[in-house]
Amino acid sequence: MRPLRVPVTYDEWPPFFGDPLMASAAMDRLLHHCQVLELDGNSFRNPPRRSRPATPAPPSDDAA
């Protein structure tokens, strides 16, 4: 058994093939003997970025 990760949902396949019927046929052949696991949640590989603390602005030279 070989894992195959597809980063798009089923609804997003037709634009790749240009035709909903072709997308349906491709998905049918790909998923015929598969076990589909849909994972929801945060990614371990690409965690959300932490926001950086605001850096103070450099002093301006306009002080008189």
Secondary structure, DSSP 8 states (H G I E B T S, - for coil): ------SS-GGGSHHHHTSHHHHHHHHHHHHTT-------S--SSS--------------TT--
